[in-house]
């Protein structure tokens, strides 16, 4: 098996100054980790080419921060994503969690609007937001320390070869944008605010097609060349709302998130012919159409047989195993590719940062993953090496903070 990777100051409010003084004393540049914007808001429209042929500049585009849902979920996926898992320090209590999230929310709102964080040491870096979003998630440890309940980590699966440096965590920050410099600056500013509260457990960087390369909403391709996420519910529809958003408790208006780091054996995949690749997926790699269809979004016919009586879409194919007769067993995928520089005799060290959102992990995601664990031909070329589950709180309004439904 291929070796896997190990892996100008702006005025603030009196309350903000109190929070910084009480919780981050001695930290000169307290920056905030932010929450992503609300899903019911949309990004600013792209500029159209000028009559003189001047280039279109997208760096000033923003995604609204405040609203019913956090941004970075129903948002059209940006080109770059950084996922950071943190562990809370032992002494941080419920009051400390509240101060942390108030600080992070404040700075996240600034950064996603193209404004410097409160104590931004490089304010010039913040003025090109490039559709920056920040999405917060709470792990089981965070929720327990806040006195709540709601989620647990996934059960063990036979295909897993999990590495602790890519698994679990108390607090998640998903920082995404169309410019890697903007994403890196936001991550640095936000991590500065967590120094008195938490330590970094893991960081994962991912990418998709560059902004403007494809039309918004185009299904991404992973590094196997597969169209990845065809069956996703469409944001803005009642179907999406049912699949993704929670309707009760402190998570109402929020969701849950599963992150799985999946190492992909590209060298082994290279030795499989096109017919074998299509059979293992159940779709044509050329355009993502099911083997019984012509276009990507054609409904697959799992009853169709070939001339000798075998299913056209094999029972062992990834698509067949991931489909259920139970309509509740669905998820919304929002994955990113990763590619680590190879060493020694490696040709590649690559894979997928699989990220899915669903209202209920146990009812929607776990049955699907159990079917893949039992029989999925793609398991021959993939192995999960990281796994985390987070509750994604609802969004907030101006003056509020992410997590207030749990910590308020």
LUMZA-624991 format. One record per residue (C-alpha): residue in one letter; x, y, z. Coordinates in pm, whole numbers, padded with zeros to 5 digits, always signed. Layout:
<rs>
aXYZ;...
</rs>
This chain:
<rs>
x+00000+00000+00000;x+00119+00349-00070;x+00247+00525+00239;x-00018+00751+00391;x+00043+01108+00511;x+00104+01150+00890;x-00022+01415+00762;x-00546+04950+01123;x-00684+04797+01439;x-01058+04851+01438;x-01245+04987+01741;x-01430+04723+01943;x-01705+04735+02199;x-01654+04761+02572;x-01783+04405+02611;x-01533+04287+02352;x-01246+04458+02535;x-01360+04295+02858;x-01369+03954+02694;x-01022+03994+02552;x-00885+04117+02881;x-01041+03841+03085;x-00984+03549+02857;x-00676+03630+02651;x-00469+03841+02886;x-00115+03889+02762;x-00200+03806+02403;x-00126+04119+02202;x-00292+04011+01882;x-00610+03834+01975;x-00778+03743+01654;x-01102+03569+01621;x-01211+03239+01494;x-01529+03302+01315;x-01849+03150+01227;x-01947+03124+00872;x-02227+03322+00725;x-02588+03213+00721;x-02695+02974+00454;x-03002+03165+00352;x-02783+03449+00226;x-02596+03448-00101;x-02258+03577-00211;x-02230+03906-00391;x-02264+03873-00769;x-01954+03829-00981;x-01843+04122-01188;x-01906+04099-01559;x-01627+04163-01810;x-01591+04525-01907;x-01638+04637-02270;x-01266+04713-02283;x-01174+04353-02207;x-01033+04424-01861;x-00998+04111-01645;x-01277+04019-01405;x-01164+04049-01042;x-01342+03827-00790;x-01141+03903-00476;x-01393+04150-00340;x-01682+03904-00336;x-01822+03834+00010;x-02056+03584+00167;x-02298+03716+00430;x-02205+03613+00782;x-02517+03652+00995;x-02837+03456+00948;x-03038+03150+01042;x-02770+02900+00932;x-02392+02912+00929;x-02233+02966+00592;x-01997+02718+00429;x-02261+02446+00403;x-02515+02540+00137;x-02262+02787-00003;x-02125+02699-00347;x-01800+02527-00251;x-01494+02749-00272;x-01164+02650-00430;x-00966+02613-00107;x-01060+02469+00230;x-00868+02441+00557;x-01010+02221+00831;x-00870+02268+01181;x-00953+02045+01479;x-00871+02178+01826;x-00858+02029+02177;x-00985+02240+02465;x-00747+02307+02752;x-00846+02123+03073;x-00924+02438+03270;x-01170+02585+03021;x-01521+02575+03168;x-01861+02668+03027;x-01797+03037+03085;x-01468+03007+02902;x-01641+02842+02607;x-01885+03131+02592;x-01604+03390+02591;x-01418+03193+02324;x-01714+03177+02088;x-01803+03544+02140;x-01450+03648+02047;x-01433+03413+01750;x-01772+03515+01619;x-01676+03883+01628;x-01358+03839+01429;x-01508+03588+01187;x-01777+03840+01097;x-01509+04101+01029;x-01286+03876+00820;x-01563+03735+00604;x-01675+04094+00531;x-01326+04185+00409;x-01239+04377+00727;x-00941+04315+00956;x-00986+04118+01275;x-01000+04334+01586;x-00628+04300+01655;x-00519+04208+01302;x-00143+04246+01279;x-00158+04250+00896;x-00485+04433+00819;x-00394+04467+00450;x-00429+04090+00416;x-00797+04098+00509;x-00930+04332+00241;x-00962+04061-00026;x-01221+03820+00119;x-01267+03613-00200;x-01590+03452-00069;x-01430+03363+00265;x-01646+03160+00502;x-01580+03018+00848;x-01792+02736+00985;x-01771+02623+01349;x-01842+02275+01480;x-01856+02136+01833;x-01723+01789+01911;x-01863+01562+02184;x-01608+01695+02435;x-01704+02058+02377;x-02074+01977+02411;x-02025+01776+02729;x-01822+02055+02888;x-02103+02297+02799;x-02349+02071+02980;x-02525+01952+02665;x-02561+01636+02460;x-02636+01542+02104;x-02359+01361+01914;x-02094+01092+01946;x-01806+00973+01731;x-01870+00710+01464;x-01862+00340+01549;x-01559+00141+01436;x-01561+00015+01076;x-01356-00274+00942;x-01198-00069+00663;x-01074+00205+00898;x-00704+00257+00962;x-00750+00574+01163;x-00460+00795+01267;x-00505+01018+01576;x-00346+01314+01399;x-00649+01327+01167;x-00928+01222+01404;x-01174+01358+01660;x-01136+01698+01830;x-01341+01933+02052;x-01379+02232+01819;x-01377+02252+01440;x-01306+02548+01216;x-01379+02501+00848;x-01221+02800+00672;x-01289+02819+00300;x-01238+03073+00024;x-01135+03118-00336;x-00790+03259-00254;x-00537+03052-00056;x-00364+03361+00083;x-00693+03486+00228;x-00767+03145+00379;x-00419+03123+00534;x-00443+03470+00685;x-00789+03403+00829;x-00670+03075+00982;x-00376+03249+01147;x-00589+03531+01287;x-00847+03291+01423;x-00595+03054+01577;x-00434+03345+01762;x-00760+03389+01950;x-00770+03028+02064;x-00428+03021+02231;x-00565+03069+02583;x-00846+02821+02523;x-00732+02534+02302;x-00446+02365+02117;x-00439+02245+01757;x-00503+01872+01722;x-00493+01850+01342;x-00502+02062+01029;x-00608+01947+00683;x-00580+02149+00362;x-00797+02072+00059;x-00870+02206-00286;x-01120+02191-00570;x-01126+02351-00916;x-01022+02717-00921;x-01304+02970-00902;x-01433+03049-01249;x-01303+02726-01400;x-01647+02565-01394;x-02002+02691-01353;x-02122+02716-00990;x-02292+02396-00883;x-02085+02170-01112;x-02024+01837-00939;x-01661+01815-00829;x-01419+01544-00941;x-01196+01364-00697;x-00841+01260-00785;x-00962+00923-00919;x-01135+01130-01185;x-01478+01038-01044;x-01765+01284-01043;x-01819+01307-00667;x-02155+01414-00520;x-02406+01370-00803;x-02688+01258-00572;x-02661+01566-00348;x-02986+01744-00264;x-02989+02092-00413;x-02943+02383-00168;x-03244+02608-00145;x-03497+02325-00184;x-03728+02161+00067;x-03541+01835+00003;x-03213+01993+00111;x-03374+02138+00422;x-03505+01795+00522;x-03173+01619+00466;x-02947+01880+00628;x-03112+02101+00892;x-03210+02004+01245;x-03552+02115+01361;x-03536+02070+01739;x-03329+02141+02049;x-03023+02365+02071;x-02917+02247+01724;x-03236+02372+01554;x-03123+02553+01240;x-02790+02371+01258;x-02671+02032+01137;x-02406+01768+01195;x-02083+01714+01005;x-01877+01403+00938;x-01516+01450+00823;x-01334+01142+00692;x-00980+01164+00553;x-00960+00896+00282;x-00623+00797+00138;x-00646+00699-00229;x-00411+00448-00394;x-00365+00628-00726;x-00091+00390-00838;x-00322+00092-00793;x-00604+00279-00966;x-00374+00340-01263;x-00362-00037-01323;x-00740-00068-01362;x-00884-00031-01712;x-01170+00208-01791;x-01435-00066-01785;x-01318-00181-01442;x-01321+00175-01310;x-01673+00236-01435;x-01793-00094-01287;x-01641-00023-00947;x-01812+00315-00927;x-02136+00228-01109;x-02101+00544-01317;x-01916+00643-01634;x-01603+00836-01548;x-01646+01037-01866;x-01946+01236-01742;x-02071+01073-01423;x-02378+00915-01586;x-02500+00589-01427;x-02411+00281-01632;x-02778+00256-01727;x-02805+00621-01836;x-02667+00888-02065;x-02638+01200-01851;x-02499+01258-01501;x-02832+01314-01330;x-03022+01029-01498;x-03185+00807-01239;x-03000+00471-01223;x-03189+00151-01306;x-03065-00106-01055;x-03290-00376-01204;x-03139-00358-01554;x-02949-00671-01666;x-02686-00722-01931;x-02724-00987-02209;x-02594-01265-01983;x-02821-01175-01693;x-02590-00983-01460;x-02686-00639-01322;x-02563-00356-01542;x-02482-00167-01221;x-02297-00428-01011;x-02402-00495-00652;x-02045-00426-00544;x-02033-00081-00708;x-01991+00225-00489;x-02311+00387-00615;x-02523+00078-00552;x-02388+00034-00200;x-02435+00399-00112;x-02801+00400-00223;x-03077+00291+00013;x-03445+00208-00025;x-03492+00417+00290;x-03530+00780+00174;x-03404+00912+00509;x-03058+00761+00457;x-02919+01052+00258;x-02645+01309+00312;x-02508+01626+00153;x-02145+01589+00044;x-01905+01887+00034;x-01564+01726-00007;x-01216+01854-00095;x-00915+01682-00252;x-00577+01673-00083;x-00235+01613-00234;x+00080+01581-00023;x+00423+01594-00196;x+00542+01234-00241;x+00871+01114-00093;x+01110+00834-00184;x+00961+00599-00440;x+00609+00736-00404;x+00442+00885-00708;x+00154+01036-00516;x+00025+01080-00162;x-00327+01195-00223;x-00685+01150-00121;x-01015+01303-00026;x-01123+01513+00271;x-01475+01371+00271;x-01715+01611+00442;x-02086+01543+00474;x-02372+01729+00638;x-02687+01561+00765;x-02949+01634+01029;x-02882+01305+01214;x-02553+01116+01188;x-02686+00790+01335;x-02998+00777+01118;x-02853+00905+00790;x-02477+00857+00768;x-02402+00546+00975;x-02629+00303+00780;x-02474+00424+00454;x-02120+00377+00584;x-02202+00030+00715;x-02310-00080+00368;x-01985+00055+00221;x-01789-00118+00496;x-01950-00453+00416;x-01912-00444+00037;x-01773-00171-00187;x-01519-00245-00457;x-01367+00100-00413;x-01235-00022-00077;x-00963-00194-00283;x-00809+00147-00357;x-00920+00363-00063;x-00864+00357+00313;x-01004+00596+00577;x-00719+00732+00789;x-00909+01004+00979;x-01258+01043+01122;x-01439+01314+01318;x-01797+01412+01398;x-01911+01763+01490;x-02239+01935+01568;x-02268+02251+01358;x-02468+02510+01557;x-02715+02741+01384;x-02610+03084+01267;x-02656+03402+01465;x-02781+03757+01420;x-02571+04074+01466;x-02487+04109+01833;x-02516+03735+01892;x-02256+03459+01869;x-02224+03108+01731;x-02314+02854+01997;x-02544+03082+02196;x-02824+02826+02177;x-02599+02588+02374;x-02401+02835+02587;x-02644+03126+02632;
</rs>
